[in-house]
């Protein structure tokens, strides 16, 4: 199998711009710090996968992000492209196209920055599934109805994303139908929870107690509502 590309689609964790739904509950500074921790944990997992190229499609100004120094140090080990496109679906499709243009002939597996519980073995498993005969794409559903990961043997297949409405409870199903409707043979990956709400954050943090994300969450426990503080501190 050709060396695969692991693509992380990310938004610079700037207060007031990243994780605004969570920020409305815990404050935008705290939400941006959690987003930064999640992104760094995700990049650790991606960079730990052997024989792959780590690519980050970034939007926003990382220089003004939370944990900007640590983030800059990690990003120096990755290939970084700016996101481009009129909406999120367009930016996703263009990110795959940009990776394909720079690293032709390689499969691409894309993740976001909302699943810091990702482990390198999950990513390896996704690439192995993608290399199997009879598989053109792999799709990892998210518990909220979206998806956390998309792998394509031919990144040009990501063009179907342009017609899929993102950030909906049926985005995962719509993406699956769009891929299959274009003739792709799709294999589904395990379902994971991404982090959109405080409940999500506490649940995910409990899965990865020694991570940056869990530490950042525990540091908020002194003013979180009691039920969340108790869970985050465990």
C-alpha positions as CSV (number, residue, x, y, z in Angstrom):
1,X,0.0,0.0,0.0
2,X,1.2,3.5,-0.8
3,X,2.1,5.6,2.2
4,X,-1.1,7.1,3.5
5,X,-1.8,10.7,4.4
6,X,-3.5,11.5,7.7
7,X,-5.4,14.8,7.3
8,X,-6.5,16.8,10.3
9,X,-9.0,19.5,9.5
10,X,-8.7,22.1,12.2
11,X,-9.8,25.5,13.3
12,X,-7.3,27.6,15.2
13,X,-8.4,27.5,18.9
14,X,-9.0,31.2,19.3
15,X,-11.3,32.4,22.1
16,X,-14.7,33.3,20.8
17,X,-14.1,31.6,17.4
18,X,-13.5,27.9,18.4
19,X,-16.1,25.8,20.2
20,X,-18.5,28.6,20.7
21,X,-21.4,26.3,21.7
22,X,-19.3,25.0,24.6
23,X,-18.0,28.5,25.2
24,X,-21.5,29.8,25.9
25,X,-21.6,27.4,28.9
26,X,-18.0,27.5,30.3
27,X,-16.7,30.8,28.8
28,X,-14.9,31.3,25.5
29,X,-11.4,31.3,27.0
30,X,-11.9,28.0,28.7
31,X,-13.6,26.5,25.6
32,X,-10.7,27.6,23.4
33,X,-8.2,26.0,25.8
34,X,-10.1,22.7,25.6
35,X,-10.1,23.0,21.8
36,X,-6.4,23.5,21.8
37,X,-5.8,20.6,24.1
38,X,-8.1,18.4,21.9
39,X,-6.2,19.4,18.8
40,X,-2.8,18.7,20.4
41,X,-3.9,15.3,21.6
42,X,-5.3,14.5,18.1
43,X,-2.0,15.6,16.5
44,X,-0.1,13.3,18.9
45,X,-2.2,10.3,17.9
46,X,-1.9,11.1,14.2
47,X,1.9,11.7,14.3
48,X,2.4,8.4,16.1
49,X,1.1,6.3,13.2
50,X,4.2,5.0,11.3
51,X,4.7,5.3,7.6
52,X,2.2,8.1,7.1
53,X,2.3,11.8,6.2
54,X,0.6,14.2,8.6
55,X,-1.2,17.1,6.9
56,X,-3.2,19.8,8.7
57,X,-5.8,21.9,6.9
58,X,-6.1,25.0,9.1
59,X,-8.4,27.9,9.2
60,X,-7.9,30.9,11.6
61,X,-4.8,32.5,13.0
62,X,-2.9,29.9,15.0
63,X,-0.6,32.7,16.3
64,X,-3.5,34.1,18.4
65,X,-4.7,30.7,19.5
66,X,-4.6,29.2,23.0
67,X,-1.4,27.2,23.5
68,X,0.0,28.9,20.4
69,X,3.7,28.1,21.3
70,X,3.1,24.4,21.8
71,X,0.8,24.3,18.7
72,X,3.5,26.0,16.6
73,X,6.1,23.5,17.7
74,X,3.9,20.6,16.7
75,X,2.8,22.1,13.5
76,X,6.4,22.4,12.4
77,X,6.5,18.6,12.1
78,X,3.4,18.6,9.8
79,X,2.5,19.7,6.4
80,X,0.1,22.7,6.8
81,X,-2.3,24.0,4.2
82,X,-4.9,26.8,4.6
83,X,-8.5,25.7,4.2
84,X,-10.3,27.2,1.3
85,X,-13.9,27.3,0.2
86,X,-17.2,29.1,0.7
87,X,-18.5,26.7,3.4
88,X,-17.4,23.8,5.5
89,X,-18.4,21.1,3.0
90,X,-16.5,22.9,0.3
91,X,-13.4,23.3,2.6
92,X,-13.5,19.5,3.4
93,X,-13.6,18.6,-0.3
94,X,-10.9,21.1,-1.1
95,X,-8.6,19.8,1.7
96,X,-8.7,16.3,0.2
97,X,-8.0,17.8,-3.3
98,X,-5.1,19.8,-1.9
99,X,-3.6,16.7,-0.3
100,X,-4.0,14.7,-3.5
101,X,-2.4,17.4,-5.5
102,X,0.7,17.5,-3.3
103,X,0.9,13.8,-2.5
104,X,-0.6,12.0,-5.5
105,X,-1.4,8.3,-5.5
106,X,-1.9,8.1,-1.7
107,X,-5.0,7.2,0.2
108,X,-6.2,9.9,2.7
109,X,-7.8,9.5,6.0
110,X,-9.3,12.7,7.5
111,X,-10.2,13.5,11.1
112,X,-11.3,16.6,12.9
113,X,-10.1,18.1,16.2
114,X,-13.1,17.0,18.2
115,X,-12.1,13.5,19.1
116,X,-9.0,13.7,21.4
117,X,-9.7,10.2,22.5
118,X,-8.4,8.9,19.1
119,X,-5.7,6.3,19.6
120,X,-3.1,5.5,16.9
121,X,-4.3,2.0,16.7
122,X,-7.8,3.3,15.6
123,X,-6.1,5.2,12.8
124,X,-4.0,2.2,11.8
125,X,-7.1,0.1,11.7
126,X,-8.8,2.6,9.5
127,X,-5.9,2.6,7.0
128,X,-5.9,-1.2,7.0
129,X,-9.6,-1.3,6.2
130,X,-9.1,1.2,3.5
131,X,-6.4,-0.9,1.9
132,X,-8.7,-4.0,1.8
133,X,-9.9,-5.2,-1.6
134,X,-13.5,-4.1,-2.2
135,X,-13.2,-1.0,-0.1
136,X,-13.1,2.5,-1.6
137,X,-13.9,4.5,1.5
138,X,-14.2,4.1,5.2
139,X,-16.5,6.3,7.3
140,X,-16.5,6.7,11.1
141,X,-19.9,7.7,12.5
142,X,-20.2,10.1,15.4
143,X,-22.8,9.7,18.2
144,X,-24.4,13.1,17.3
145,X,-25.3,11.8,13.8
146,X,-22.3,13.3,12.0
147,X,-19.0,11.6,11.3
148,X,-15.5,11.8,12.9
149,X,-13.4,10.2,10.2
150,X,-13.4,9.7,6.4
151,X,-10.9,7.7,4.5
152,X,-10.7,7.6,0.7
153,X,-8.6,5.4,-1.5
154,X,-9.0,8.1,-4.2
155,X,-9.2,11.5,-2.5
156,X,-11.1,12.8,-5.6
157,X,-14.2,11.0,-4.2
158,X,-14.4,13.7,-1.5
159,X,-16.0,15.9,-4.2
160,X,-19.4,14.4,-3.2
161,X,-19.1,16.2,0.2
162,X,-19.9,19.5,-1.5
163,X,-23.6,18.5,-1.8
164,X,-23.8,17.2,1.8
165,X,-25.2,19.6,4.5
166,X,-22.8,19.5,7.4
167,X,-23.4,19.8,11.2
168,X,-26.8,18.1,11.1
169,X,-28.1,15.1,12.9
170,X,-28.3,13.2,9.6
171,X,-24.9,14.4,8.1
172,X,-23.4,10.9,8.6
173,X,-26.2,9.2,6.8
174,X,-26.2,11.7,4.0
175,X,-22.4,11.3,3.6
176,X,-22.7,7.6,3.4
177,X,-25.5,7.8,0.8
178,X,-23.5,10.3,-1.2
179,X,-20.4,8.1,-1.3
180,X,-22.3,5.0,-2.2
181,X,-24.4,6.9,-4.7
182,X,-21.2,7.8,-6.5
183,X,-20.3,4.1,-6.8
184,X,-17.9,3.9,-3.8
185,X,-17.8,0.7,-1.7
186,X,-17.9,2.0,1.9
187,X,-16.9,0.3,5.1
188,X,-18.0,1.7,8.4
189,X,-15.7,2.3,11.3
190,X,-16.6,2.3,15.1
191,X,-18.8,5.1,16.3
192,X,-17.0,7.7,18.4
193,X,-18.3,10.7,20.4
194,X,-17.0,14.1,19.4
195,X,-16.9,17.1,21.8
196,X,-19.7,19.7,21.2
197,X,-21.2,20.0,24.7
198,X,-20.0,19.9,28.3
199,X,-21.5,16.5,28.7
200,X,-19.5,15.3,25.7
201,X,-16.3,16.8,27.2
202,X,-16.7,15.1,30.5
203,X,-17.5,11.8,28.9
204,X,-14.5,12.0,26.5
205,X,-12.2,13.3,29.2
206,X,-12.9,10.2,31.4
207,X,-11.7,8.0,28.5
208,X,-8.3,9.7,28.4
209,X,-7.4,10.6,32.0
210,X,-3.7,11.4,31.3
211,X,-4.3,13.6,28.3
212,X,-4.0,17.3,27.9
213,X,-7.7,17.4,27.3
214,X,-8.6,15.7,30.6
215,X,-6.1,17.9,32.5
216,X,-7.6,21.1,30.9
217,X,-11.1,19.9,31.9
218,X,-10.1,19.0,35.4
219,X,-8.6,22.5,35.8
220,X,-12.1,23.9,35.3
221,X,-13.7,21.8,38.0
222,X,-13.5,24.5,40.6
223,X,-16.3,26.4,38.9
224,X,-18.1,23.9,36.8
225,X,-21.6,22.9,37.9
226,X,-21.2,20.2,40.6
227,X,-22.3,17.2,38.5
228,X,-19.7,18.1,35.9
229,X,-17.0,19.0,38.3
230,X,-17.3,15.7,40.1
231,X,-17.2,13.7,36.9
232,X,-14.2,15.8,35.5
233,X,-12.2,15.4,38.7
234,X,-12.6,11.6,38.9
